Amino acid sequence: MSKVLITDKINDLAVKIVSEAAKVDNLPTMDEDKLCEIIGEYDAILVRSQTKLTAKVIEKANKLKIIARAGVGVDNIDIAAATQKGIIVVNSPDGNTHAAAEHTIAMMLSMARNIPEANSSVKKGLWERSKFTGVEVYNKTLGIIGLGKIGSHVANVALTLGMKVVVCDPYANKEIVERIGAQYIEHFDDFWPLCDFITIHTPKTKETTGLINTNTINRMKKGVRIINCARGGIIDENALAKALESAQVAQCAIDVYEDEKNVSQSPLINFSKNAILTPHLGASTDEAQINVAIDVAQQVVDVLEGKNATSAINIPALKPQKLEAVKDYMDLAQTLAEFASQLSEGAPKEINIIVSGLLAKLDVSPLEIAILKGVLSANMVGINYVNAPIIAKQRGIETKTIKTNDTQNAISLTIKTSNKTTTIKGDLIAKSIKRIVELNSYTVAIEPRKHMLLVPHINKPNMVASVAGVLGSNNVNISAMLVAQNNTLDKSIMVFSVDSKVDEQTLDKINSIEGVDNPKCINLSNA
């Protein structure tokens, strides 16, 4: 039975869901050394933001199949190390969308109307109405950095409040931005001067770390107001503090920090009047905690049962929106790749993929990953959808995909090694029945089976009987077979489906039959 480790404080529903499929240890947050001691026992781990899954921890995780982050951000997980080791990393990108967006709007309005300071004043028995005169958001320009799900929801609410919205996001589609009623700004140099308010909704990456700094703040409109409910480190806190002092930035509302363990050391702590600070509350609603817990727990169960994760960070090609259109062909693609790779001789150098029919009109990146997995799995262990692309790249395997106008819904695959070129083509019958229809120079109709034997031979009488006799005398049962001739009719190939793997001794006996040329035993994992 699979073992799952749950750390940090995750809703009890996650424990209940995972417990139905695996043995669960629900332990408190622990440090790197303690995790290293125990992580090797587990097939999966669920965390929030407190547990740090470093490269050192991941190196010890020899059984781990999936790391699940109950939330959006995954900067507490070494994604590169997990990918290299073939571990799926998932999060819950949708579970806290409304919570984070609502917190952003609440922070913006609280800041604009000085609500925290006014509340504190009244509770002291004071009545200082003139001291807390605020600004309206109506007709002001809100600049949104990052138009993902949270940023989009913020934009919709802001537009409803009568704000003008401008968006700067290199990954956003201009048409989508304009469709929601916002303006797309391509370059930050043009973005900064437009904004009365700026809110951040982007991950922390090399490109976004320190995005708001002394240089960019000086390009902003004087008196700008800044909200960050995304990730700490995107704003240079020292630069923001100096801008608050000079009034270049009128106010800020911050929910995330560069160093949340030592937030008391943040220079923003000293600004009692023009800085609203909250302790990373963006996803802290009862509903959000339940949603993210259920989401990642179900993904853990799915992966442990051999299904696909719906929000894998390190398998972008297998996102549901990409996978749905081509999912029926995933098994076929992997089977073709396994088959062709076992026929090849030597390490693969080049993989050429040709798709036709309706497939040529689709995003076939999921099929490319399935093919890489199939090719590498033929000669390596531990290959999966996560690490197949990175291992192929490390081995210098060049992959090229071509789309043709042929009307047949088919996948054709050519694997080139330093010794040989192998070509295979397949399609589906009735949506789910796999067929290999071309094999090098042969036109065939092969139903892939777990154990198969291919026997190229000279086209002459008694060849089938001779091979079948060797198989029978070695207790290998034949469940199906076909014979196909090549284009010149001088050579043929026998394709046997057999009930067990053909051992080397039997293969040698078949190879010794006069007219037989290099028989191959094919063993498929997903036939």
C-alpha positions as CSV (number, residue, x, y, z in Angstrom):
1,M,0.0,0.0,0.0
2,S,1.3,3.5,-0.9
3,K,2.4,5.8,1.9
4,V,1.7,9.5,2.0
5,L,3.2,12.2,4.2
6,I,1.2,15.3,5.0
7,T,3.0,18.2,6.7
8,D,2.1,21.7,7.6
9,K,-1.5,22.5,8.6
10,I,-3.8,21.1,5.8
11,N,-7.5,20.8,6.1
12,D,-8.7,17.4,7.5
13,L,-10.6,16.7,4.3
14,A,-7.3,16.2,2.5
15,V,-6.3,13.6,5.1
16,K,-9.7,11.8,4.7
17,I,-9.5,11.7,0.9
18,V,-5.9,10.4,0.7
19,S,-6.5,7.9,3.6
20,E,-9.1,6.1,1.4
21,A,-6.3,5.2,-1.1
22,A,-3.1,5.1,1.0
23,K,-1.5,4.9,4.5
24,V,-1.2,8.5,5.7
25,D,1.2,10.0,8.2
26,N,0.1,13.5,9.2
27,L,3.1,15.2,10.9
28,P,4.0,18.7,11.9
29,T,6.2,20.9,9.8
30,M,9.8,19.7,10.0
31,D,13.3,20.9,9.0
32,E,15.4,19.7,6.1
33,D,17.5,17.2,8.1
34,K,14.4,15.5,9.6
35,L,12.7,15.3,6.2
36,C,15.8,13.7,4.8
37,E,15.6,11.0,7.4
38,I,12.1,9.9,6.6
39,I,11.2,11.0,3.1
40,G,12.5,7.8,1.5
41,E,9.6,5.9,3.0
42,Y,6.9,7.8,1.1
43,D,5.2,7.7,-2.3
44,A,3.7,11.2,-2.0
45,I,3.9,14.3,0.1
46,L,1.4,17.1,0.7
47,V,2.6,20.5,2.0
48,R,1.7,24.1,2.2
49,S,4.3,26.9,2.2
50,Q,6.1,26.1,5.4
51,T,7.8,22.9,4.5
52,K,10.9,23.4,2.2
53,L,11.4,20.6,-0.2
54,T,15.0,21.3,-1.2
55,A,17.3,19.4,-3.6
56,K,18.8,17.7,-0.7
57,V,15.4,16.4,0.5
58,I,14.4,15.4,-3.0
59,E,17.6,13.5,-3.5
60,K,16.6,11.2,-0.6
61,A,13.1,10.7,-2.0
62,N,13.7,7.5,-3.8
63,K,10.0,6.4,-3.8
64,L,8.3,9.7,-4.2
65,K,6.0,10.0,-7.2
66,I,4.2,13.3,-6.5
67,I,4.7,16.5,-4.4
68,A,1.4,18.3,-3.8
69,R,1.3,22.0,-2.7
70,A,-2.0,23.0,-1.2
71,G,-2.0,26.4,-2.7
72,V,-0.6,28.3,-5.7
73,G,3.0,29.2,-5.1
74,V,5.6,26.5,-5.3
75,D,8.8,28.5,-4.5
76,N,9.3,26.3,-1.4
77,I,9.9,23.3,-3.8
78,D,13.0,22.8,-5.9
79,I,11.1,22.2,-9.2
80,A,14.3,21.4,-11.2
81,A,15.4,18.7,-8.7
82,A,12.0,17.1,-8.7
83,T,11.8,17.2,-12.5
84,Q,15.2,15.6,-12.9
85,K,14.1,12.8,-10.5
86,G,10.8,12.3,-12.3
87,I,8.6,13.5,-9.5
88,I,5.4,15.3,-10.4
89,V,4.9,18.6,-8.7
90,V,1.2,19.8,-8.5
91,N,-0.5,22.8,-7.0
92,S,-4.0,24.1,-6.7
93,P,-4.1,27.1,-9.0
94,D,-7.9,27.6,-8.8
95,G,-8.8,26.8,-5.2
96,N,-7.9,30.2,-3.7
97,T,-8.6,32.4,-6.8
98,H,-11.6,34.2,-5.3
99,A,-10.0,34.5,-1.8
100,A,-6.8,36.0,-3.1
101,A,-8.7,38.4,-5.5
102,E,-11.1,39.5,-2.7
103,H,-8.2,40.1,-0.4
104,T,-6.5,42.3,-3.0
105,I,-9.6,44.4,-3.5
106,A,-10.1,44.6,0.3
107,M,-6.5,45.8,0.7
108,M,-6.9,48.4,-2.0
109,L,-10.1,49.9,-0.6
110,S,-8.8,49.7,3.0
111,M,-5.7,51.7,1.9
112,A,-7.7,54.2,-0.2
113,R,-10.0,55.0,2.7
114,N,-7.5,54.7,5.6
115,I,-9.8,52.1,7.2
116,P,-7.2,50.4,9.6
117,E,-6.0,53.8,11.0
118,A,-9.5,55.1,11.3
119,N,-10.6,52.0,13.1
120,S,-7.7,52.2,15.5
121,S,-8.5,55.9,16.2
122,V,-12.2,55.3,17.0
123,K,-11.3,52.5,19.3
124,K,-9.1,54.9,21.2
125,G,-12.2,57.1,21.8
126,L,-11.1,59.7,19.2
127,W,-13.1,61.4,16.5
128,E,-10.7,62.5,13.8
129,R,-12.7,62.6,10.6
130,S,-10.6,65.2,8.8
131,K,-7.4,63.2,9.5
132,F,-8.6,60.2,7.5
133,T,-9.8,61.8,4.3
134,G,-9.2,59.2,1.6
135,V,-9.3,58.9,-2.2
136,E,-11.8,57.3,-4.5
137,V,-11.0,54.4,-6.7
138,Y,-13.7,55.4,-9.2
139,N,-12.2,56.6,-12.5
140,K,-8.7,55.8,-11.3
141,T,-6.3,53.6,-13.3
142,L,-5.4,50.2,-11.8
143,G,-2.3,48.6,-13.2
144,I,-2.3,44.8,-13.1
145,I,0.9,42.9,-13.4
146,G,0.0,39.3,-14.4
147,L,-3.4,38.5,-15.8
148,G,-3.8,34.9,-14.6
149,K,-7.0,33.7,-12.9
150,I,-6.5,35.9,-9.8
151,G,-5.5,39.0,-11.8
152,S,-8.5,38.5,-14.2
153,H,-10.9,38.4,-11.3
154,V,-9.4,41.5,-9.8
155,A,-9.7,43.2,-13.2
156,N,-13.4,42.3,-13.4
157,V,-14.1,43.7,-9.9
158,A,-12.1,46.8,-10.5
159,L,-14.0,47.5,-13.8
160,T,-17.3,47.1,-11.9
161,L,-16.1,49.7,-9.4
162,G,-15.6,52.1,-12.3
163,M,-11.8,51.9,-12.5
164,K,-9.8,52.0,-15.7
165,V,-7.6,48.9,-15.9
166,V,-4.3,48.5,-17.7
167,V,-2.4,45.2,-17.9
168,C,1.2,44.4,-18.4
169,D,1.9,40.7,-18.8
170,P,4.2,39.2,-21.6
171,Y,2.2,36.0,-21.4
172,A,-1.2,37.5,-21.7
173,N,-3.2,37.6,-25.0
174,K,-4.0,41.1,-26.1
175,E,-7.4,40.1,-27.4
176,I,-8.4,38.5,-24.1
177,V,-7.2,41.6,-22.2
178,E,-9.3,43.9,-24.4
179,R,-12.3,41.5,-24.3
180,I,-12.6,42.0,-20.5
181,G,-12.5,45.8,-21.0
182,A,-8.9,46.5,-20.1
183,Q,-6.0,48.0,-22.0
184,Y,-3.0,45.9,-22.9
185,I,0.4,47.6,-22.3
186,E,3.3,45.7,-23.9
187,H,6.2,47.4,-22.2
188,F,6.7,48.3,-18.5
189,D,8.2,51.6,-19.5
190,D,4.8,52.6,-20.9
191,F,2.9,50.9,-18.0
192,W,4.4,52.6,-14.9
193,P,3.4,56.3,-15.6
194,L,-0.3,55.3,-16.3
195,C,-1.2,53.8,-12.9
196,D,-2.8,55.4,-9.8
197,F,-2.8,51.9,-8.2
198,I,-0.6,48.9,-9.0
199,T,-1.4,45.3,-8.0
200,I,0.9,42.3,-8.5
201,H,-0.4,38.9,-9.6
202,T,2.6,37.0,-11.0
203,P,4.8,34.2,-9.6
204,K,8.2,35.0,-8.2
205,T,10.7,34.1,-11.0
206,K,14.1,35.3,-12.1
207,E,12.3,37.9,-14.3
208,T,10.0,39.2,-11.6
209,T,12.3,39.2,-8.5
210,G,12.9,42.8,-7.6
211,L,10.6,44.0,-10.5
212,I,9.5,46.9,-8.3
213,N,12.7,48.7,-7.3
214,T,14.1,52.2,-7.0
215,N,14.4,52.5,-10.8
216,T,10.9,51.4,-11.6
217,I,9.3,53.3,-8.7
218,N,10.9,56.5,-10.0
219,R,9.1,55.9,-13.4
220,M,5.7,55.7,-11.7
221,K,3.2,58.5,-11.2
222,K,4.0,60.4,-8.0
223,G,1.6,59.3,-5.3
224,V,1.0,55.8,-6.7
225,R,-0.5,53.2,-4.4
226,I,0.9,49.6,-4.5
227,I,-0.7,46.3,-3.5
228,N,1.1,43.0,-3.3
229,C,-0.8,39.9,-2.4
230,A,1.2,37.6,-4.7
231,R,4.8,36.6,-3.6
232,G,7.4,38.3,-1.5
233,G,10.6,39.4,-3.2
234,I,8.9,40.9,-6.2
235,I,9.1,44.3,-4.5
236,D,12.4,45.5,-3.1
237,E,11.2,46.5,0.4
238,N,14.1,48.9,1.0
239,A,13.3,50.8,-2.2
240,L,9.6,50.8,-1.3
241,A,10.3,52.2,2.2
242,K,12.4,55.0,0.8
243,A,9.6,55.8,-1.7
244,L,7.1,55.9,1.1
245,E,9.3,58.4,3.0
246,S,9.6,60.7,0.0
247,A,5.9,60.3,-0.9
248,Q,6.8,59.0,-4.4
249,V,4.6,56.1,-3.2
250,A,1.6,57.5,-1.3
251,Q,0.6,54.2,0.3
252,C,1.2,50.4,0.1
253,A,-0.8,47.4,1.1
254,I,1.4,44.3,1.5
255,D,0.4,40.7,2.3
256,V,3.7,38.9,1.4
257,Y,7.3,39.7,2.3
258,E,10.9,39.0,1.3
259,D,11.5,37.1,4.6
260,E,8.3,36.0,6.2
261,K,10.1,34.3,9.1
262,N,11.7,37.6,10.1
263,V,9.0,40.0,9.0
264,S,9.8,42.2,12.0
265,Q,13.0,43.1,10.3
266,S,11.2,44.5,7.2
267,P,11.7,48.2,6.7
268,L,8.0,48.5,6.1
269,I,7.2,47.7,9.7
270,N,8.0,51.3,10.7
271,F,5.3,52.9,8.5
272,S,2.2,52.9,10.7
273,K,0.2,55.5,8.7
274,N,0.7,54.7,5.0
275,A,1.4,51.0,4.9
276,I,-1.2,48.3,5.5
277,L,0.5,45.0,6.4
278,T,-1.2,41.6,6.7
279,P,0.4,38.2,7.5
280,H,0.0,36.4,4.1
281,L,-3.8,36.2,4.4
282,G,-4.6,36.0,0.6
283,A,-5.7,32.4,0.7
284,S,-6.9,32.4,4.3
285,T,-10.6,31.8,4.1
286,D,-12.4,28.7,5.2
287,E,-13.6,28.1,1.6
288,A,-10.2,28.4,0.0
289,Q,-8.5,26.1,2.5
290,I,-11.2,23.4,1.8
291,N,-10.9,23.9,-2.0
292,V,-7.1,23.6,-2.2
293,A,-7.1,20.6,0.2
294,I,-9.6,18.7,-1.8
295,D,-7.9,19.6,-5.1
296,V,-4.4,18.5,-4.3
297,A,-5.6,15.4,-2.3
298,Q,-7.5,14.1,-5.3
299,Q,-4.5,14.7,-7.5
300,V,-2.4,12.6,-5.2
301,V,-4.9,9.8,-5.2
302,D,-5.1,10.0,-9.0
303,V,-1.3,9.8,-9.5
304,L,-1.0,6.9,-7.1
305,E,-3.7,5.1,-9.1
306,G,-1.8,5.7,-12.3
307,K,-3.9,8.5,-13.6
308,N,-2.8,12.0,-14.7
309,A,-2.5,15.0,-12.4
310,T,-4.7,18.0,-13.5
311,S,-2.3,20.8,-12.3
312,A,1.2,19.5,-12.8
313,I,3.7,22.4,-12.6
314,N,6.5,20.5,-14.4
315,I,4.4,18.8,-17.1
316,P,2.9,21.9,-18.9
317,A,2.1,19.9,-22.0
318,L,-0.2,17.7,-20.0
319,K,-2.5,20.4,-18.7
320,P,-6.1,19.3,-19.2
321,Q,-6.9,21.9,-21.8
322,K,-4.0,20.5,-24.0
323,L,-4.5,16.9,-23.2
324,E,-8.2,16.6,-23.7
325,A,-8.1,16.9,-27.5
326,V,-5.4,14.2,-28.1
327,K,-5.8,12.0,-25.0
328,D,-7.1,9.0,-27.2
329,Y,-3.8,9.0,-29.0
330,M,-1.5,9.1,-26.0
331,D,-1.2,5.3,-25.6
332,L,-0.8,4.9,-29.3
333,A,2.1,7.4,-29.4
334,Q,3.9,5.7,-26.5
335,T,3.4,2.2,-28.0
336,L,4.7,3.3,-31.4
337,A,7.8,4.8,-29.7
338,E,8.5,1.7,-27.5
339,F,8.0,-0.6,-30.5
340,A,10.3,1.5,-32.8
341,S,12.9,2.0,-30.1
342,Q,13.3,-1.7,-29.5
343,L,13.7,-2.3,-33.2
344,S,16.4,0.3,-33.4
345,E,20.1,-0.4,-32.9
346,G,22.1,2.1,-30.8
347,A,21.2,5.2,-28.9
348,P,18.6,7.5,-30.5
349,K,20.0,10.7,-32.0
350,E,17.0,12.1,-33.9
351,I,13.2,11.6,-33.6
352,N,11.0,12.8,-36.4
353,I,7.2,12.8,-35.8
354,I,4.6,13.2,-38.5
355,V,0.9,13.8,-37.6
356,S,-1.9,13.9,-40.1
357,G,-5.7,14.3,-40.3
358,L,-7.4,16.0,-37.4
359,L,-4.2,15.7,-35.3
360,A,-2.5,18.1,-37.7
361,K,-4.9,20.8,-36.5
362,L,-4.2,20.3,-32.8
363,D,-1.5,21.0,-30.2
364,V,0.3,17.7,-30.2
365,S,2.8,18.5,-27.5
366,P,1.3,15.8,-25.2
367,L,2.0,13.2,-27.9
368,E,5.6,14.4,-28.2
369,I,6.1,13.7,-24.5
370,A,4.4,10.3,-24.7
371,I,6.8,9.5,-27.6
372,L,9.9,10.6,-25.7
373,K,8.7,8.5,-22.7
374,G,8.3,5.5,-25.0
375,V,11.6,5.8,-26.7
376,L,13.6,6.3,-23.5
377,S,11.7,3.6,-21.5
378,A,12.8,1.0,-24.0
379,N,16.3,1.1,-22.6
380,M,16.1,3.0,-19.3
381,V,14.2,2.6,-16.0
382,G,12.4,5.4,-14.1
383,I,11.3,7.3,-17.2
384,N,8.0,9.1,-16.9
385,Y,6.2,12.1,-18.4
386,V,8.0,14.4,-16.0
387,N,11.6,13.6,-16.7
388,A,11.4,12.3,-20.3
389,P,11.9,15.7,-22.0
390,I,14.8,16.8,-19.8
391,I,16.6,13.4,-20.1
392,A,16.1,13.5,-23.9
393,K,17.6,17.0,-24.0
394,Q,20.5,15.9,-21.8
395,R,21.2,13.0,-24.2
396,G,21.2,15.4,-27.2
397,I,18.2,13.8,-28.8
398,E,16.7,16.1,-31.5
399,T,13.0,16.0,-31.9
400,K,11.0,17.5,-34.8
401,T,7.3,17.4,-35.4
402,I,5.8,17.9,-38.9
403,K,2.1,18.3,-39.6
404,T,0.8,17.1,-43.0
405,N,-2.4,17.5,-45.1
406,D,-3.0,13.7,-45.3
407,T,-6.6,13.0,-44.3
408,Q,-5.8,9.9,-42.2
409,N,-5.7,10.5,-38.4
410,A,-2.2,8.9,-37.9
411,I,1.1,9.2,-36.2
412,S,4.3,8.3,-38.0
413,L,7.5,8.1,-36.2
414,T,11.1,7.8,-37.4
415,I,14.0,7.1,-35.0
416,K,17.5,7.6,-36.2
417,T,20.6,6.2,-34.5
418,S,24.2,6.1,-35.7
419,N,23.5,2.6,-37.0
420,K,19.9,2.5,-38.3
421,T,16.8,4.3,-39.2
422,T,13.5,2.8,-38.0
423,T,10.0,4.0,-39.2
424,I,6.6,3.1,-37.8
425,K,3.1,4.4,-38.3
426,G,-0.1,3.8,-36.4
427,D,-3.7,4.9,-36.1
428,L,-6.8,4.1,-34.1
429,I,-9.8,2.0,-35.0
430,A,-13.1,2.9,-33.4
431,K,-11.4,5.5,-31.2
432,S,-9.5,3.2,-28.9
433,I,-8.1,0.1,-30.8
434,K,-4.5,0.6,-31.7
435,R,-3.1,-0.6,-35.0
436,I,0.4,-0.4,-36.5
437,V,-0.1,0.1,-40.2
438,E,3.4,0.6,-41.5
439,L,6.7,-0.9,-40.3
440,N,9.8,0.2,-42.2
441,S,9.1,-1.0,-45.8
442,Y,6.2,-3.2,-44.8
443,T,2.4,-2.4,-44.9
444,V,0.9,-4.3,-41.9
445,A,-2.1,-4.4,-39.7
446,I,-0.6,-5.2,-36.3
447,E,-2.5,-5.1,-33.0
448,P,0.1,-4.3,-30.4
449,R,0.4,-7.0,-27.7
450,K,2.6,-7.2,-24.6
451,H,4.9,-9.8,-26.1
452,M,5.6,-9.8,-29.8
453,L,8.2,-11.5,-32.1
454,L,9.2,-10.0,-35.4
455,V,11.0,-12.3,-37.9
456,P,12.3,-10.7,-41.2
457,H,13.0,-13.5,-43.7
458,I,13.5,-14.3,-47.3
459,N,10.2,-14.9,-49.1
460,K,10.2,-18.7,-49.7
461,P,8.1,-21.7,-48.6
462,N,8.2,-23.3,-45.1
463,M,9.5,-20.3,-43.3
464,V,6.4,-19.8,-41.1
465,A,6.4,-23.5,-40.2
466,S,10.1,-23.5,-39.2
467,V,9.7,-20.5,-36.9
468,A,6.5,-21.8,-35.4
469,G,8.1,-25.2,-34.8
470,V,10.9,-23.6,-32.8
471,L,8.4,-21.6,-30.7
472,G,6.3,-24.6,-30.0
473,S,9.2,-26.8,-29.0
474,N,10.2,-24.1,-26.5
475,N,6.7,-23.8,-25.0
476,V,6.0,-20.4,-26.5
477,N,2.3,-20.2,-27.4
478,I,1.3,-18.2,-30.5
479,S,-1.9,-16.2,-30.0
480,A,-1.9,-14.4,-33.3
481,M,0.3,-13.8,-36.3
482,L,0.5,-12.2,-39.8
483,V,2.9,-12.2,-42.7
484,A,3.6,-9.1,-44.8
485,Q,5.8,-8.7,-47.9
486,N,8.0,-5.7,-48.7
487,N,7.5,-3.6,-51.8
488,T,10.0,-5.7,-53.9
489,L,8.2,-8.9,-52.8
490,D,11.6,-10.6,-52.2
491,K,11.4,-10.3,-48.4
492,S,8.7,-10.8,-45.9
493,I,8.2,-10.3,-42.2
494,M,6.4,-12.6,-39.7
495,V,4.8,-10.8,-36.7
496,F,3.8,-13.1,-33.9
497,S,1.8,-12.2,-30.7
498,V,3.0,-14.6,-28.0
499,D,1.8,-15.3,-24.5
500,S,5.3,-14.9,-22.9
501,K,8.6,-13.2,-23.5
502,V,10.8,-15.1,-26.0
503,D,14.2,-15.8,-24.3
504,E,17.6,-15.3,-25.9
505,Q,18.2,-19.0,-26.5
506,T,14.9,-19.4,-28.4
507,L,15.7,-16.2,-30.4
508,D,19.1,-17.6,-31.3
509,K,17.5,-20.8,-32.6
510,I,15.1,-18.8,-34.8
511,N,18.0,-16.7,-36.1
512,S,19.8,-19.9,-37.1
513,I,17.0,-20.9,-39.5
514,E,18.2,-20.4,-43.1
515,G,16.6,-17.3,-44.6
516,V,15.8,-15.6,-41.3
517,D,17.4,-12.2,-40.8
518,N,17.9,-10.7,-37.3
519,P,14.6,-11.5,-35.4
520,K,13.5,-9.2,-32.7
521,C,11.5,-9.7,-29.5
522,I,9.3,-6.7,-28.6
523,N,7.9,-6.2,-25.1
524,L,5.5,-3.4,-24.6
525,S,4.5,-1.8,-21.3
526,N,1.1,-0.4,-22.2
527,A,-0.2,-2.7,-25.0
